[in-house]
Amino acid sequence: MVLTSLLGLCLVWSAAAGIWPSRAFPPPLDIWQVLLKEAASGDLGYHLAMTLWRVAAAYVVAMVVGTVIGVLLGTHRRADSFFNPWLVLFLNLPALVVIVLAYIWFGLTEAAAIGAVAVNKIPNVVVTMREGARAIDPRFAEMANVYRLGPVDRIRHVLMPQLQPYFAAASRSGIALIWKIVLVVELLGRSSGVGFQIYLYFQIFDVAAILAYTLAFVAIMLLIELLLVQPLERHATRWRRRPA
């Protein structure tokens, strides 16, 4: 069904491009030819790998920092009340402002690029994990006290199983947001990656190349979603009752 749907989209696209022939609206065959050309030269693989590296690095930083802060705020009411205005501020801070300031303050470096992406995602992770920490059943903590579990065992057997669905939700939304911000970071201040290539071909109005790089990266992110993120999410929520 998915392949049939995509084939139908390509047919409609080809028909529309034939009715309205324009360099700004290339047919799918032209984009496929650009993909083959870029892949043969090695440019496509290199720039895809650079973007994926930045996505992975920003994802790890955002999830680790956001999870720690979210759990702390969810389990400490006074800290949550104090830092909640900060959280609201960062949630509403435009991603473009964070990226520009990161480049101005820390230079056009890899660390500044990854840090800017992570800062844009951390508040969303904090909100999700904070709600997870608030939903923790206190009876499990009492059970841990009865059995005198140590800190490591408490995290492993009490905290992590209850937070796992929230972590999976934050992870899924995180990947979808991070890769889009990474493209903006690359467009503004990097010399490699899919975002940089889109900016480069924009300068010469090569729409076929822009769409080729865009669709190639979207295809990779869809594969990650289908083969990694969704299976992990199903595993995390396997204990929930399914509708009959």
N, C-alpha and C positions, 0 to 999 in steps of 0.2 A: 504493500500500500504506500509506503514512504517513497519507494523508487518510482512508482506510478505518478504520485503527486509531483515529485521533482521533475519528472519527464514532461508532465503537463505544463509546469511552470516554464520550462525551457522552450516548449513549443509556442506558448503564448508570447514569451519574450522574443523569440525569433520572428514571429508574425508581426509583432508591434515594431520591431527594428526594421523589417522589410517595408512596412507601410510608411514609417517615418525614418528614412535613412539619414543618419547624422553621426558625426564623430563623437558627439556627446552622448549617444545612445547606441553603443556597439552591440552587435548580436553575440549570443553565447559562443559561437565558433571562434570569433576574434579573441575573446577572453581566454578560451581554451588554448589557442595558439600562443598567447603571451605566457600563460602558465607553463607550457612545455618549454618555451624559450628560456624563461627565467630559471626553471628547474635544471635545464641542461647546463646553464652557465654556472650554477651553484649559488647564485644570488638569493634565490627563493629560500633554499634550505638555511642559508646563513642568517638571513634576516628573521625568518620564522623562529630559529633557535634563540636568537638574541631577545626577541619579544617574549618567548616562553620562559626564558631564564628570569627576566624581570618580573613577569607575572608570578612565577613560583616563589621568588625571593620576597616580593611584597606580600604575597599570600601568607607565607610562614610568619613573617614579622607581625602582620596585622592580627592573625589568629592567636598567636601566643600572647602578645601584649593585650589585645582586646579581651581574651578569655580571663586572664589574671585580673585585670581591672574590673571586668564585669562581675566575676564571682565575689571579689572583695566588696564591691558596692552593693551587691545583692544580699550579702550576709552581714553588713554593717550599716545600720540605718542612719546613723549620724554622718558617716562618711558619704553616704548616698545623698543626703540632704545638702551637704556642703558642696559636693562636686557636680550635682545635677545641672546647675546653670552652666558650668564649663562644658558639660556634655551636650547640652542644647546648642551652645555656641558653635562647637565643632561640627555638630550635625548639620547646621545651616550654613557653614562656611563653604563658599563655592570651591570646587576642586581646582578651577583655574587659578584662583588666588593663592591657594596652597602651593601649587606647582611653581608659579612665578616667584613667590617669596623664597621657596627652597632654592631655586637657581640663583637668586640674588644673594641670599645669605651664605650659601655653601658652594656656589659655583656650579658650572655645568659638568657635574661629576655623576658617576654611576650611583654613588651612595645618596646623593641628593634626589636623584630620580626615583629610586626605590623607596626612599624615606617619604617622599611626597605622596606616592601612591598609597603607602601603608597608613599614613596619617589620615588620608581621606576615607579609608575603610575602617580603621580602628573604632570610631564612635558607633558604627552600625553593629559591630561585633559586641561591643560593650553592652549595648541595649538588649540584644538577644540573650547574651549570657547572664545579664543581670536578672532578666525575667526567669531564666532557668534556675538561678540560685534562689530566687524568691519562692519558687515552686517546690523546692526540696522538702520532702516529707520529714518532719522532725522525729518521727518514730524510728527512722533508720539511724539517726544520730544517737537516740537513746539506746538502741540496740548495740551500737558501737561502744557506748560507755559501759554497758553491762558486760560485754565481752572484752573490754579493755584493749580495743584495737589501737595500734600506734598510728602516727600521722600518715605514714605511707599506705597502710591498709585502709585507713579511712578514705583517703583520696581514691584508692583503687576500687574498693568494694562498696562505698557509700556515695561518694561525690560523683565520680565519673559515670557510673551507669545512669544516674538520674539526669546528668547534664548532656549525655550523648546525643539525644534528639535535638537539643538546642544547638549544640556544636555542629551537627550535620546541617541544620537549617542555615546557620551563619556561614558555614563553609560553602554551601551551594550558592547563596546570594552573593557571597564574597567573590567567588571566581567570576561570576557574571559582571560584577561592577569593576573589579580590578583590571581585567584585560582591556576594558574600554578606556579607563583612565591612563593605562600604560601607553596606549596609542597617542593620547594627547601629550604625555610626557615626552615621548620620542619625537613627536612633531615639533615641539617647542625647543628641545635642547639636546637631542642625541644625534649621533651620526650613523646609527644603525637601527635595525628593527623595522617592523611593518609600518609603524607610524611615520618614520623617517622616509620610507619609500613612497608612501602615499603623498607626503608633502613634496617630495622630489618630482613625482609624475604630475602633481597638480601644477607645478611651475610650467610644464610644457603641455598642459591640458590633455594628457594621455589617459582618457577615461577607462580604456580597456585594461591598462596596467593597474590603475587604481582599484578597479573591481576585481582583477585577478588576485592581487595581494589580499584584499579584504575577504574575498570568498575563501581563499586558501586558509587564512587564519580562523575564520568562522567555522570552517569544516573541522579544523583541529579542535577547537573549543567544544564543538558539538560531540565529537568523539570522546573527549574527556568527560563531558556531561553524561553521556550514555554508558560509557564503559567503566567510569570510576566514581563519579559523584552520586548518580542515582543508585547504583548497587550499595554504596556505603550508607546512603540515607535509608534504603530499605532494610539494611542490616541493623541500623540504629533504632529503627521503629518496629522491629519484628515482633516485639512483645505486645503491641497494640492490637486490639480486636479489629478484624477485617469485616467489612459488610458482607452479608451472606449472598 
